[in-house]
């Protein structure tokens, strides 16, 4: 399919007012395009920061849950009769951490 578009050049036979109108229109299109690109880039940057924030909070929560589990296991081996209570406390703490991660995802939307 052949294109009917041709490159615009100042000496293409257009009258001066038509040339100026065309140049203004081309300038306007260029500025609009640059503005749209800036908006897209800004939106992408915001989304990337949201992802980074959720990822950061998630990683911190994962490390804390791992430490919590390790502490629970160590204490349970020292005091076997406390295993049930230790599990309950560790579960509540892990749920609270998961709640913080969920809240973070809601806040950054």
Backbone bond lengths (Angstrom), bond angles and torsions (degrees), N, CA, C in turn:
res aa  C-N    CA-C-N  psi(-1)  N-CA   C-N-CA  omega(-1)  CA-C   N-CA-C  phi
1 X - - - 1.436 - - 1.515 107.87 -
2 X 1.290 117.57 119.03 1.463 122.34 -177.29 1.513 109.69 -79.89
3 X 1.320 115.87 146.54 1.457 121.17 179.56 1.516 109.94 -91.16
4 X 1.312 116.92 137.54 1.454 121.94 177.17 1.515 111.87 -90.79
5 X 1.327 117.67 1.79 1.450 121.23 -179.81 1.517 110.32 -82.61
6 X 1.286 115.05 141.14 1.459 119.06 174.21 1.513 108.03 -130.70
7 X 1.304 115.58 156.01 1.458 120.13 -179.76 1.519 110.14 -67.19
8 X 1.326 114.92 142.21 1.458 120.54 178.82 1.518 108.49 -88.54
9 X 1.290 115.22 132.19 1.463 119.16 173.96 1.523 108.16 -134.89
10 X 1.342 117.91 145.95 1.456 121.47 -175.74 1.522 114.15 -55.14
11 X 1.286 118.72 -31.60 1.459 120.72 -177.79 1.516 113.07 -93.81
12 X 1.329 118.21 29.42 1.460 120.67 -174.52 1.517 113.71 -86.06
13 X 1.306 118.04 10.51 1.446 120.34 175.13 1.515 114.41 95.69
14 X 1.332 119.12 3.36 1.467 121.30 177.93 1.522 109.14 -78.73
15 X 1.285 115.34 146.33 1.464 120.02 175.01 1.522 108.57 -67.78
16 X 1.313 115.96 155.69 1.462 121.53 -176.20 1.536 113.12 -55.23
17 X 1.340 121.57 -47.93 1.470 120.13 177.89 1.530 112.34 -61.07
18 X 1.314 116.59 -39.04 1.460 120.21 178.65 1.526 109.84 -66.13
19 X 1.309 115.80 -38.60 1.462 121.03 177.90 1.530 110.61 -62.08
20 X 1.338 116.75 -44.52 1.463 120.78 179.45 1.528 111.05 -65.18
21 X 1.326 116.88 -42.19 1.467 120.29 178.49 1.529 110.43 -61.29
22 X 1.323 114.73 -43.85 1.456 118.65 -179.55 1.531 110.04 -64.97
23 X 1.299 117.81 -41.03 1.462 121.42 179.74 1.541 110.62 -64.11
24 X 1.341 116.28 -41.98 1.478 119.81 177.43 1.531 110.48 -62.53
25 X 1.306 116.25 -42.00 1.462 120.35 179.46 1.532 111.00 -63.96
26 X 1.323 116.44 -43.36 1.467 120.28 177.41 1.526 111.06 -63.20
27 X 1.321 117.16 -41.16 1.467 121.01 177.59 1.526 110.87 -63.15
28 X 1.332 115.82 -42.34 1.468 120.67 179.37 1.527 110.35 -63.02
29 X 1.324 116.76 -44.36 1.465 120.83 179.00 1.528 110.65 -61.74
30 X 1.331 116.18 -41.27 1.458 120.63 179.65 1.525 110.55 -63.63
31 X 1.328 116.90 -45.79 1.468 120.55 180.00 1.519 110.88 -64.59
32 X 1.334 117.28 -41.14 1.470 120.53 177.86 1.524 111.16 -62.29
33 X 1.326 115.59 -41.04 1.465 119.91 178.65 1.520 111.54 -64.33
34 X 1.316 116.89 -42.90 1.465 120.58 178.56 1.524 111.18 -64.09
35 X 1.319 116.74 -39.19 1.462 121.08 178.23 1.520 110.79 -64.94
36 X 1.319 116.95 -43.02 1.466 120.53 178.83 1.522 111.01 -63.44
37 X 1.320 117.08 -40.68 1.469 120.92 177.90 1.523 110.16 -63.50
38 X 1.319 117.87 -41.41 1.463 121.40 177.83 1.527 110.79 -62.42
39 X 1.325 117.11 -40.39 1.474 120.42 178.10 1.527 111.01 -63.91
40 X 1.311 116.21 -43.37 1.470 120.48 179.59 1.526 110.16 -63.11
41 X 1.328 116.79 -45.01 1.466 120.42 179.43 1.524 111.58 -62.68
42 X 1.316 116.73 -40.90 1.459 120.37 178.74 1.529 110.51 -63.52
43 X 1.323 116.96 -43.99 1.468 120.59 178.83 1.530 110.63 -62.12
44 X 1.316 117.16 -40.31 1.464 120.92 178.72 1.525 110.91 -65.09
45 X 1.328 116.90 -41.65 1.466 120.60 178.24 1.528 111.35 -62.35
46 X 1.315 116.70 -41.07 1.464 120.74 179.56 1.527 110.14 -64.44
47 X 1.325 116.81 -44.75 1.461 120.26 179.43 1.531 110.95 -62.97
48 X 1.329 116.64 -40.57 1.466 120.18 179.43 1.531 110.89 -63.40
49 X 1.320 117.54 -38.25 1.467 121.03 177.57 1.519 110.81 -66.84
50 X 1.322 116.85 -36.81 1.467 120.13 176.62 1.529 110.46 -62.68
51 X 1.317 116.03 -45.08 1.465 120.75 178.54 1.526 110.00 -60.81
52 X 1.324 116.89 -44.56 1.466 120.88 -179.50 1.528 111.00 -62.77
53 X 1.326 117.07 -40.59 1.464 120.47 -179.53 1.527 111.55 -64.19
54 X 1.325 116.08 -46.53 1.468 119.52 179.62 1.530 109.91 -65.22
55 X 1.324 116.84 -41.75 1.465 120.37 178.69 1.519 112.40 -61.55
56 X 1.322 116.33 -42.35 1.464 120.77 179.70 1.528 110.77 -62.69
57 X 1.321 116.71 -49.85 1.466 120.47 -179.43 1.530 110.03 -63.16
58 X 1.327 117.04 -39.77 1.459 120.68 178.35 1.518 112.52 -62.35
59 X 1.354 116.56 -42.89 1.471 119.93 179.49 1.521 111.73 -65.36
60 X 1.323 116.72 -41.47 1.467 119.91 178.22 1.530 109.54 -62.65
61 X 1.327 116.64 -43.29 1.465 120.48 179.40 1.530 111.05 -62.89
62 X 1.330 116.88 -40.98 1.469 119.93 178.48 1.528 111.46 -61.87
63 X 1.332 116.38 -43.98 1.470 119.32 178.55 1.530 110.76 -62.63
64 X 1.313 116.54 -41.72 1.462 119.88 -179.44 1.527 111.63 -66.07
65 X 1.333 116.50 -39.47 1.463 119.59 177.70 1.527 110.16 -64.90
66 X 1.320 117.21 -38.99 1.464 120.40 178.00 1.529 110.66 -63.06
67 X 1.327 116.07 -44.54 1.468 119.76 178.73 1.532 110.39 -65.08
68 X 1.313 115.85 -40.20 1.455 121.21 178.59 1.531 110.45 -60.82
69 X 1.321 116.29 -45.43 1.469 120.99 179.91 1.522 111.31 -64.84
70 X 1.314 115.89 -40.39 1.463 119.97 179.31 1.531 110.36 -64.54
71 X 1.304 116.94 -43.70 1.467 121.02 178.70 1.524 110.56 -63.77
72 X 1.325 115.67 -42.74 1.464 120.30 177.83 1.529 110.54 -58.04
73 X 1.326 116.26 -46.19 1.464 120.77 -178.51 1.530 110.98 -64.16
74 X 1.332 116.55 -43.41 1.467 119.80 -179.58 1.519 111.60 -63.41
75 X 1.335 116.07 -44.70 1.460 119.20 179.93 1.528 111.76 -67.44
76 X 1.324 116.54 -36.67 1.469 120.27 178.45 1.525 110.95 -64.94
77 X 1.326 116.84 -34.80 1.468 118.51 178.03 1.528 111.21 -72.39
78 X 1.337 117.55 -28.10 1.465 120.77 177.46 1.532 111.35 -77.90
79 X 1.334 115.71 -38.28 1.466 120.72 -177.32 1.538 107.88 -131.77
80 X 1.321 117.30 82.76 1.464 120.80 -176.32 1.528 114.20 -57.09
81 X 1.314 117.59 -30.46 1.466 119.63 -179.09 1.532 111.63 -69.24
82 X 1.307 118.69 -17.43 1.469 122.23 -179.11 1.528 112.15 -92.27
83 X 1.317 118.60 2.27 1.466 122.28 -174.18 1.525 112.57 -54.64
84 X 1.306 117.45 -46.99 1.471 120.84 -178.81 1.520 111.77 -61.72
85 X 1.323 116.26 -45.84 1.463 120.03 179.72 1.530 111.19 -66.25
86 X 1.308 116.05 -40.75 1.472 119.84 178.40 1.531 111.17 -61.90
87 X 1.334 115.44 -41.20 1.463 119.38 177.98 1.525 110.99 -62.98
88 X 1.314 116.66 -42.32 1.459 120.60 179.46 1.520 112.16 -61.88
89 X 1.326 116.21 -45.10 1.472 120.35 179.03 1.527 110.18 -65.44
90 X 1.328 117.03 -43.85 1.467 120.65 -179.91 1.529 110.75 -64.02
91 X 1.321 117.08 -39.34 1.470 120.18 178.14 1.525 111.43 -64.02
92 X 1.333 116.93 -43.10 1.466 120.34 178.29 1.533 111.26 -62.68
93 X 1.319 115.40 -42.73 1.465 119.47 179.69 1.532 110.72 -65.59
94 X 1.335 117.19 -41.56 1.468 120.88 178.96 1.533 110.72 -64.51
95 X 1.330 117.16 -38.78 1.463 120.71 177.27 1.533 110.81 -64.85
96 X 1.318 116.73 -39.15 1.470 120.39 178.13 1.529 110.39 -64.31
97 X 1.324 116.69 -39.35 1.467 119.84 177.01 1.526 110.78 -65.01
98 X 1.316 116.84 -42.01 1.467 120.43 177.54 1.524 110.23 -62.85
99 X 1.318 116.10 -35.11 1.468 120.58 177.90 1.532 110.78 -64.55
100 X 1.324 116.91 -39.32 1.473 120.87 178.13 1.527 110.39 -64.22
101 X 1.320 117.03 -42.12 1.469 120.51 178.17 1.528 109.87 -62.93
102 X 1.326 116.86 -43.91 1.468 120.23 179.05 1.526 110.97 -63.49
103 X 1.328 116.85 -41.12 1.461 120.14 178.29 1.527 111.28 -63.34
104 X 1.311 115.90 -37.96 1.468 120.25 178.06 1.522 110.79 -61.37
105 X 1.325 116.33 -43.31 1.475 118.98 -179.85 1.525 110.80 -64.25
106 X 1.322 116.49 -35.89 1.472 119.11 177.82 1.517 111.59 -69.31
107 X 1.317 117.30 -39.28 1.468 121.26 -176.58 1.527 113.30 -70.51
108 X 1.296 117.52 -31.99 1.466 119.00 -175.03 1.519 113.30 -89.56
109 X 1.312 118.12 0.21 1.474 120.37 178.47 1.502 110.30 -68.73
